[in-house]
């Protein structure tokens, strides 16, 4: 089977160094195996991700020289490559899960969950306590009438552990009922949840390896459960360490100096890629390198497993 990787950014702003490192490693990991690369724009939240942001992100990635085989501007057999145009696929998957009796309406708001005594994960996420899990149809209808809200939809998770071996971080496991709780498939405003959409898309597009940041490592057991419930082929997963600024803070689109709009005025694309490859352990120095020239040096064994702090003055 031909290796198929993907880069699937959420275009809520200009691409930053953390996004670029993820894109570079996804591209190198697939290309090193002689594989293909798909670009998908994850714009489910259209209010935060207007169409022009996705178009700009495509231009940014092309400027970096990290070409793709399928995706926006290129097309391919799995189009469309923007999630906001793929909601019918997510609805069909949701209905399959409903047919298994695994989906139920939830009227809890985020504010209510955070204000309640529900347990929290280390990352601050609420572990859903099952408040609406046992509502009868009559009770759900009464809640809808009383609150005037459309419910979100949650998946009933089993009392079982889900474990997998990450291609970079090693073994990871979660007992979903205890460590996560029933999770969202569709929000109360009708927006499909990331967990469902990403599984449906990666399976439909034939993705064989998912490369993404370590902040999404804990999402993987939930996604593996969905792959299994929907009878879909699971990909391999590689989670890379997060980039931190010189003060040890995680990079985000709010870090203006880390955005490509600023960096692109100071450095060429090979200079940016070379510095990132140096931080990731497979460029001996911070010299400028193209993606193609890094293929021979790339090896997951060289990439750190802990977060990477950018030294003062490197960018």
N, C-alpha and C positions, 0 to 999 in steps of 0.2 A: 504494500500500500504506500502510495506517495505521501510523504509528510506534508501536512497542510497546517501552517501557522496562521495567526491573525493578530492584527492590532485593532482594538476596538475602543477608541477614546470617546469620552463624553465631552462634547464641544461647548462647555459653559464659559470659555474664555480662550485666550491664546495659549498654545502649547508651551509647556515649561520644561525645565531640565529633567524632572522626574518622568514626565510623559515621554520625552525623547529617549531617555535611557531604556524605558520599557519597550518602546518601538524598536530601538536598535537591537536589543536582545531577542525580541520576538523574531525580527527579520533575520538575524544571524543564526538563531537556533534552527529555523526552518531551512534557510539557504544552505547551511552546513550539511544538512542531510539531503541536499539536492531537491528540496521541496518547494512548495508554492506558498505565497503570502496573500492573505485576504485583508482588505481594509474595510471595516464596518463602522459606521457612525452611530453611536449609542445616544440618541436624542429623544428618548422617551419623554423626558420632561421638556416639552417644547417651549415652555415659558422661560426656562433657564438656558435652553439650547436652541436659539433661533437658527434657521436654515443657513444664514450667511456665516455663522460661526463654524459650522461644519465645512462649508466651502473653503473658508480660510484655513482650517486645519489640514485639508487636503493639499492646499498650496504649500503650507509649511512643510509637510512631510515630503512632498515632491522636491522642495528646495533642499532638503537634507540629503537627497539622493537615495532615499529608501523606497524604491519602487514597489508596486504591488501588482499581482496578477489578476485579481478580481476586486471590484469595488467601485466607488464613485469615479466618474470620468473614464473608467475602463470597461465597466459592465461585467458580464459573466453569467453563467447558468443559474446562479442563486440570487439574482437581483429581485427586489431592490436591496440596497446595502445601507439603508438608513432605517433605524428601528421604528421611527414614527410612521413608516410606510408598510410595516409588517405586522400590524396589530391583529389582523385576521388569523394569522398563524398562532399567536399567543392565545386568542380566544378559543381556537380549536383544541389546543393543549389543555386549557382550563376546563373545557367541557369533558374531555377524556378523564380528567381527575375527578370532576363532579360525578361522572358516571360510575366511578369506583367508590363513591360515598366518602371521599376524603376531604371535601371542601365544605366550610361552613361560614355563615355571615358573622362579622364581628363589628360591634358598634362602639368599641373603645376608641377614644381619641388618644393621640400621642400625649397631650397634656395630662389626661387622666391616668395614663399608664405611668408617666414619670412622677406624678404626684402620689400615686398609690405606693403600697409597700412591696411591689413586685421586685424580685431580685434583678440585679444588673450584672452584665458581663464585665470583665476587666476593661473593655474598650468603651464602657458606658451604655451599651445597648441594653434595652430592657429584655429580660427573658419573659416571654409572654406567659402569664399565669393561668391561662385557660378560662378566663372570665366568661366568654361567650360560647365555649366549646359544647356545652350541653343544653343550649337553648332549644326548646321545641319550636316547630314552625309557628305555632300560635304566639309563643313568647317573642320570637324574632319579629313577627308582624306588629306586635304591640310596641316593641322597642322602636321600630321604624316610625310608627305613628306618633309615639310620644316624643322622640328626639327630632323628627323631621329630617333625619339624615339617611343617606344611602349607606349601606354597610360596606366595609371592606370585606375581602374574602381571604380566609386563612386555610392552610393545609394542616390536617391532623398528622402530626409526626408520630412514628412508632416508638415503642419502648425498646429501642435497640441502638447499638453503637455503630457508627459509620467510620471506617478507617481507610486510609489510602496512603501511598508512599509518594510524596512529592519528588519530582525529578531533581530538585535542588535542595529543598529544606528537609527532606527525609520524611519519616513517618509522622502522621498527624491523625488524631481521632477525636470524635465527639460523641457523647451520648445525647442525641438531639433533644429528647424530652426534658432532660435536666439542664443542658448547656445552652439551649436555644429556645425551645418551646415551639408551639405552632407558629409558622411564619407566614407573612403576607404573600399572596399571589397577585392580588389586585387591590389597589387603594380605594378608599371610599369615593374619590373623585373620578374613578374609572381608569386611572393610569395603571398599567401592568407593572408588576414589581420586577426589579432587575434580576432576581434569582430565576424567575420563570423565563423571561425574555432571553437571557443569555444562554440558557440551556437549549431552548428551542432553536435559536439562531446557530449556535455552534454545531448542533447535530444536523440541522438542515443543510449547512454549508460544508459538511464533511471535514470539520476541523479535527485534526488528530492531536494537536498540542496547544495548550493554552498557557501563554507566558504573561504574567501580570504581577503587580506589586504585592508584597507580603501583607499589606493591609486587607487583602481579599482572601487570605489563606483560610480564615475561619468561615468564609462563605461556602467553601468547597464541599463539606459534608452535606449541606442542604441541597446543593446542586447535584451531587451524586445521587441523593435520594430521588430527585426529580427525574434524572436520567433513567433510573431503574423502574420507577413507577410508570414512565411513559414508554419503556421498552426501547430506549435510544442508546446508541453506542457512546461509551464514555471516552473522552480524550485523556491524554496524559497532561499533568499539570506541573508547571515550573513557576515558583513564586520567587521573585527577586527582592533583595533588600531595598528599603526606601532611602531616598536621598534626603539628607538634612542640610540645612544651611550651616554656616560656620559657628552659629550659636546653638546648634543642636536642635533647631526647630524643623519640623517636616515642611518640605516645599509644597506650595499650592499655587493656584492661579493668582492669589493675592500677593505673592512675592514678585513684585514688579521687575526686579533685577534678574530674576530667573526665567522670565518670559522671552519667547523668541522675538517678539517685537523689539525688545531692548538688546538681546544678545546678537540678533542678526545685524545690528548696526555696528557691532564691535568685532565680530568674528565671522569667518567663513564657515560654511557647513562642515568641511573636514576638520577645522580647528575645534568646533564644538564636539564632534563625534570622537575625535582623538582624546580630548580631555575626559570625556565620559568613559571611554574605554579604559583609560588609565585608572580612573577611580574604581572601575569594575574589575580591575586586575588582569586584563589581557592585552594591554598596551604597555610596553616597557617604560615608556615616558609619555608625556603629555603632548607629543608631536601630533601634527595634523594627520588624520587618516580618513579615507573614504570607507563606506561600509564594505565594499568589495575587498579592499586591502586588509580589512580586519578578519575576514573569514578564516584565513590560515591560523590566526592566533586565538580565535575564540574557543573557549572550552568552559563548560559550566563549572568544572572543578576549580577554576581560577577565580570565580566570582565569589565575593564574600557572602556569608550567610547573615551577618548582622548589618544594621543600618550603616550607611556610608555618609560620613560628614564631609562636606566640601571644604577644603582648606581655604583660609582667607587668601584672597588674591589670585586664586586659580581662574576664576571667571570675573 
